[in-house]
Amino acid sequence: MIRIANAQLWVHDQDEALAFYTEKLGMEVRSDVTLPEMGFRWLVVGPVGQPDVGIVLMAVPGPPIMDDETTEQIRTLTAKGGTSTVFLTTDDCQAAYEELAARGVEFVETPEKRPYGIDAGFRDVSGNNLRLTQIMEMAAS
């Protein structure tokens, strides 16, 4: 069986992203390992109570991994919200929205009822999209 362990987001500043995901979203650090000889930091956070899933907060690499032009393209697309989305679920979207907004999370879409549930959207400090969804049971047809 194949299972997902981690998913990766490009971030502009790992320390800033770490603060956002832990202090504002309430996630916990799963791994924070720096390999100075490689100029690399493996930084993983995840939801409390869901230890088998992690979000890798990966700094956009420069040379020799990526040329300067590619690095800048990724940074620009990330800042515009064009590279990825993380989907979060909650039992009460309105309450979670209010709690996160009180912690300083800036929403781009407030909770709204949709055919699949109640959904809201926000972005992290690098520009990555996050969706917060209260999934509703759909009637069988």
N, C-alpha and C positions, 0 to 999 in steps of 0.2 A: 504494500500500500504506500502511496506517495501522499505526503501531507505538507502543507505550507508551514514553515517555521518562521521565516522573516520576509518582509517586503521592504523595499528601499525607497526612500525619498531623498532627492537632492536638496541640500540645505546650503545657504550662503555662509553661515557661521554656526559651527557645531555647538558652541557654548550658549549662544542665543537660542538656538533650537531646543537644546536640552532644558533650558529654563522654561521655555514656552510649554513643552510637552509635560514636564514634571510639575511646575508650579501652577500653570493655568489649566491644564487638562487633567492633572492629577495622576499621570502615569508614573511608573517606576522604572528605574534604570535596571536593565537586564545585563548589560555588558558595557564597559568603558575601558578599552585597552588601547594604549598608544604604543606604536612601534617607531621610536624616533629614528632609527637607522633607515627606515623606509619612508619617513614623513607621512605616516598613516595612522588614523585613529578609527577604531571600530567601536561605534557608539550605537547601542540598541536600547530602546525604551519599549514599554508595553503596558497594556491595561492591568491594573491591580485585579487579581483574581482570574486572570486569563494567561497563565504562565507559558503556554505553548505557542503564543503568537508574539512576534516582536516587529517593531518598526526600526529599521536601520536609518539613522540620520547621517547620511553620507555627504561629506564635503565634496563639492564639485572639483575634480582633480584638474591640475594643469599638466604641463609637460613633465615627463615623457608620456604619461598616460593619454592625455588629450592635448592637441595643439591649442594655442591661445584663442584662436577663432572659435573652435568648438566649445571650449570652456565658457566663453562669453555668450555664445548662443544658448547654451543650457541655462546659464544664470539668468539670462533675459527671459527665456520661456518660462522658467520656474517662477520668476517674479510676477509674470503675467497670469499665473495659474494654469499654464498650458502643458505641464508635464505629467501630472498624476493627481489622483484623488484617493483619499482614504475614507471609507464608509464606516461610521461608528453607529452602533445601535444603543437604544436606551428604552426603558419601560415608560418614561414620561419625558417626552421631548420638550414640553414647555418648561418643566421644572429644571431640566438639565440646561436648557437655554438660559434661564434666569441665573442659575448658579455660575455658569461659565461667563456670562456677560458681567456679573458682579466681580469676577476675577480678572476682568480686563480683556476678555476675548471679544474681538470686534466681528460681528456677524455681517455678512453681505446679504443674507436672506433670513428673515425671521421665520419662526415656525408657521408652517402652512399645511393645511389638510390636502392630501393628494390621494389618488385611488389606492395606493399601497400603504398609506399611513400618514404620519405627520413628519415633516421634513424641514430642516433648516441648514444653512450653509455658512461656513466661515473659512478663513485662510490662516495659515501659520505665518510666522515671521519671515519666511523665505518666499511666500506666495502660494505654496501648495494648497489645493482645495481640500476641505474636509466637509463631509456631510454628516449630519446628526439626524438619525431617523428612528421614529417609534413605529415599528412595523405592525400593521393591522392584519388580522386574519381575514382572508378573502373567502367569500361564500363559494362553495363548490358549485360548478355549473354543469 
